[in-house]
Amino acid sequence: MRDGIEADATHADMEGARDAMGERWAEAQLVLPDALLYKAAETNGFLWKIYEAVYRIERGDPEVGESLESAHAQLMEAKRLLFDLGEAMRRDLGASSPAEVSAAGESYRASQVVVVAGSASFTMARYPAAD
């Protein structure tokens, strides 16, 4: 919307992401352990609020204080929530956290992070520290 991208294509992409988000959330509620469900619900709710704000902005009926800039700032905060959720998922699986990997002298990076609205799929990899 902000960069002059065709509005219909942007809207269709947003609707597709919303539908995928709903499907992933329904699946998550069936498989997540209780320890993760609360954090996932918090993240999902935050992402829905962003979607709703963007939808209102797109229709030309934003609430007070809503703008593309504020929605973008919220999306940056959502990245932190998604990272925290990924960390909680790793702990639940017994995997090392990035901080533990770093303390062990290895560098760490996500080799792939796919985020579709409220759904995040992480593929992690460890790489030897550069000398």
N, C-alpha and C positions, 0 to 999 in steps of 0.2 A: 504494500500500500504506500509506504513512504517513498520508495524509489521509483514510483511510476510504473510498476509492474502491472500488467493487465489485471484489473479487479476481478473479473470472472475466474481466471485461473488461480489467483490467490485465494479467492473464496472457496473454490473447489478443493484446493490443497488443504485449507484450514478445516473444511468439513470432513475430508478424508482422515486427517490427523485426529479430529474429535472422535470419529467413529472407531478408529483403531485404539484410541485411548480408552474408550468405554469397554471395548472387547478385552483389552489387556487387564483392565482393572477387575472385570468380572472373573477372569482366569486367576488373577493374583489372589483374590479373596478365597478361592478354593484351595490354593496350594501353599500360601505363605504361612509359616509358623506364627503363632500369636505374638512372639517377640518382635517380629518384623511388620506385622500387619498395621500396628499403630503408626509407625514411621512412614509406611507406604501410604496410609490413608491421609496423613498430613501432607505429604508431597503431592498426592493426587488432587486433594482439595485445593492446594495452592495453584496447581496448574489449571484446574477448572476455572478458578477466579480470573486468571489471566485470559483464558479463552473467552470467558463471558465479557470481560472488559473490551477485548479486541473486537468482539462481535458488535458490542454497542457502539464502539468508535466507528466501525465499518458502516453501520446503519445511520450514522450521523446523530446518535442520541447518547453521547457519553455521560456518565455521572460526573459530578463535580470532582475535578482533579484528575480525571482520566484522559490520557493522551497516548499517542504512540510512544513517546519518550518514557512515560511512566510504565507502560506495559513492557517496554524493552528492559527497563531497570528491574522490574519484577521477574522477567525471564532470566536475567543474570543471577538473581537470588535463587531462582528455581534450580539453576545449575549446581549451587551449593547443596541444596536439599537432595538433588539426585546423586551427587557425590557421596553425601552422608548416608543415603540409603544404600548405595553400592558398598560402602564400607561396612555397614551393618550386615549386609548380605554375606560379605566375605567373612566377617567374624562368625556368623552363624554356621558357615561351612567349614570353619577352622582354618581358613587361609590367612596368610600374612597381610598386614596392612601396608600401604606404601611407606609409612614411617618406619615400620619394622624392617622392611626390605632395605630402605635407605641406611638405617643404622647398621645393617649387616654389610655395608660397603657395596651394595649393588644399586644401579640406577633402576628406575621404575618408570614405566609409561603405559598408558592404555593403548594397546595396539589397535583397538577398534572400540568406539563408543557410538552406539546408534540410539538416538532419542527421537521417539515419535510421540509428541505431546507428553502424556504422563507415563509412557513406557520407556524403559531404558534397558538396553541389552549391553552388557560389558564383556569384552574379551580382554583379559589382562595378560601381560607378558613381562618377564624379568629379563634384564639385559645386564651383562657385566659392567661394572663401573669403568668409565674411561680413565686411563692413567694420566 
